[in-house]
Amino acid sequence: MSGRFFIIIKEKTKDRRVTCVLHHIEINVSDLKASHEFWGWLLEELEYSLYQEWEKGFSYRKNEAYLVFVQTQERFLDVGYHRSRVGLNHLAFHAASREQVDHMTEKLKQRHVPILYLDRHPFAGGENHYAVFFEDPDRIKVELAASE
């Protein structure tokens, strides 16, 4: 079952398995256009599809889970995001292989996306953890880690 667990619900007519995974994550962003350009490209590379789009936001979906990005209201933009504060530290995605991590690393560099921990890349997460760490336009840390 590889990291997922199931709840078995008994019904009179059948058994139904419910996978307990994230439904969605909503992220407030400082510049919706820049975030749409960055996240749209990245998520499509990871086989997500545009799910919803409206004046102040957009979302991408893969299977049942989706990520929502919403323009932060002007009155809340003064402080900005920092991953060391209380709240989200980073988002991590599964890569299909080490080759996908390497391929995406090159694409990120071509797009001038800040790659983190270059001095330890691709083992910044430890000697058995093959990944690339990078930042979105708001400096939210993102990780793409090989499953193997």
C-alpha positions as CSV (number, residue, x, y, z in Angstrom):
1,M,0.0,0.0,0.0
2,S,3.1,2.3,-0.1
3,G,2.4,5.0,2.5
4,R,-1.4,5.1,2.1
5,F,-3.8,3.5,4.5
6,F,-7.4,2.6,3.9
7,I,-10.6,2.7,6.0
8,I,-13.0,-0.1,5.4
9,I,-16.6,1.0,5.7
10,K,-19.1,-1.9,5.9
11,E,-22.4,-1.3,4.2
12,K,-25.3,-3.7,3.7
13,T,-24.7,-4.0,0.0
14,K,-20.9,-3.8,-0.4
15,D,-17.5,-2.9,1.1
16,R,-16.1,0.5,0.1
17,R,-12.5,1.5,0.5
18,V,-11.7,5.1,1.1
19,T,-8.1,6.3,0.5
20,C,-7.0,8.8,3.1
21,V,-4.9,11.3,1.2
22,L,-4.9,15.1,1.0
23,H,-7.9,16.6,-0.6
24,H,-6.3,20.0,-1.5
25,I,-3.8,22.6,-0.3
26,E,-4.4,26.3,-0.7
27,I,-1.5,28.7,-0.9
28,N,-1.7,32.5,-0.8
29,V,0.7,34.1,-3.3
30,S,2.0,37.7,-3.7
31,D,1.9,37.8,-7.5
32,L,-0.8,35.6,-9.1
33,K,0.6,36.0,-12.6
34,A,4.1,35.0,-11.7
35,S,2.9,32.1,-9.6
36,H,0.6,30.9,-12.4
37,E,3.5,30.9,-14.8
38,F,5.8,29.0,-12.4
39,W,3.4,26.5,-10.9
40,G,1.5,25.9,-14.1
41,W,4.7,24.9,-15.9
42,L,6.0,22.8,-12.9
43,L,2.7,21.0,-12.2
44,E,2.1,20.2,-15.9
45,E,5.6,18.7,-16.0
46,L,4.5,16.5,-13.0
47,E,1.3,15.5,-14.9
48,Y,-1.1,17.8,-13.1
49,S,-3.9,19.4,-15.1
50,L,-5.4,22.8,-14.8
51,Y,-8.5,22.3,-12.7
52,Q,-10.0,25.7,-11.9
53,E,-9.3,29.3,-12.9
54,W,-10.9,32.5,-11.7
55,E,-9.9,36.2,-11.4
56,K,-8.1,35.8,-8.0
57,G,-6.8,32.2,-8.3
58,F,-6.3,28.9,-10.0
59,S,-5.8,25.3,-9.2
60,Y,-4.1,22.2,-10.6
61,R,-5.3,18.6,-10.0
62,K,-3.8,15.2,-10.2
63,N,-6.1,12.3,-9.4
64,E,-8.2,13.4,-6.5
65,A,-5.9,15.9,-4.9
66,Y,-5.3,19.5,-6.0
67,L,-3.3,22.6,-5.2
68,V,-5.0,26.0,-5.1
69,F,-3.2,29.3,-5.5
70,V,-4.9,32.5,-4.5
71,Q,-3.8,36.1,-4.8
72,T,-3.1,37.5,-1.3
73,Q,-5.1,40.7,-0.5
74,E,-3.0,43.9,-0.6
75,R,-3.4,44.5,3.1
76,F,-1.6,41.2,4.0
77,L,1.4,41.6,1.6
78,D,3.6,43.6,3.9
79,V,5.1,40.8,5.9
80,G,5.7,38.2,3.1
81,Y,6.4,34.5,3.3
82,H,9.3,32.9,5.0
83,R,9.6,29.1,5.4
84,S,11.2,29.4,8.9
85,R,8.1,31.1,10.4
86,V,5.2,29.1,11.8
87,G,3.4,27.5,8.9
88,L,4.4,25.7,5.7
89,N,8.1,24.8,5.4
90,H,8.0,23.2,1.9
91,L,6.1,21.1,-0.6
92,A,7.6,17.8,-1.7
93,F,6.6,15.9,-4.8
94,H,7.4,12.3,-5.8
95,A,9.6,11.9,-8.9
96,A,9.3,8.8,-11.0
97,S,13.1,8.3,-11.0
98,R,16.5,9.9,-10.5
99,E,16.5,10.6,-14.2
100,Q,13.4,12.7,-13.7
101,V,15.1,14.6,-10.9
102,D,18.1,15.3,-13.1
103,H,15.9,16.3,-16.1
104,M,13.8,18.7,-14.0
105,T,17.0,20.1,-12.4
106,E,18.2,21.1,-15.9
107,K,14.8,22.6,-16.8
108,L,14.7,24.6,-13.6
109,K,18.2,26.0,-14.3
110,Q,17.1,26.9,-17.9
111,R,14.2,28.8,-16.4
112,H,16.5,30.5,-13.9
113,V,14.6,29.0,-10.9
114,P,16.7,29.3,-7.8
115,I,18.1,25.8,-6.9
116,L,18.8,25.4,-3.2
117,Y,21.7,23.5,-1.6
118,L,23.7,23.2,-4.9
119,D,26.8,22.3,-2.9
120,R,25.1,19.1,-1.8
121,H,22.8,18.5,-4.8
122,P,21.3,15.9,-5.4
123,F,21.9,14.5,-1.9
124,A,21.0,17.6,0.2
125,G,18.3,15.5,2.0
126,G,20.9,12.9,2.9
127,E,23.0,10.3,1.2
128,N,20.1,8.0,0.4
129,H,17.7,10.9,-0.6
130,Y,18.0,11.9,-4.3
131,A,16.2,15.2,-4.8
132,V,16.3,18.7,-6.1
133,F,15.2,21.6,-3.9
134,F,14.2,24.9,-5.4
135,E,12.0,28.0,-4.7
136,D,8.9,29.4,-6.2
137,P,8.4,33.2,-6.9
138,D,7.4,33.7,-3.2
139,R,10.5,31.7,-2.1
140,I,8.3,28.7,-1.0
141,K,10.7,25.8,-1.0
142,V,9.7,22.9,-3.3
143,E,11.3,19.5,-3.4
144,L,11.2,16.8,-6.1
145,A,12.4,13.5,-4.7
146,A,13.1,10.3,-6.5
147,S,11.0,7.3,-5.2
148,E,13.8,4.8,-5.8
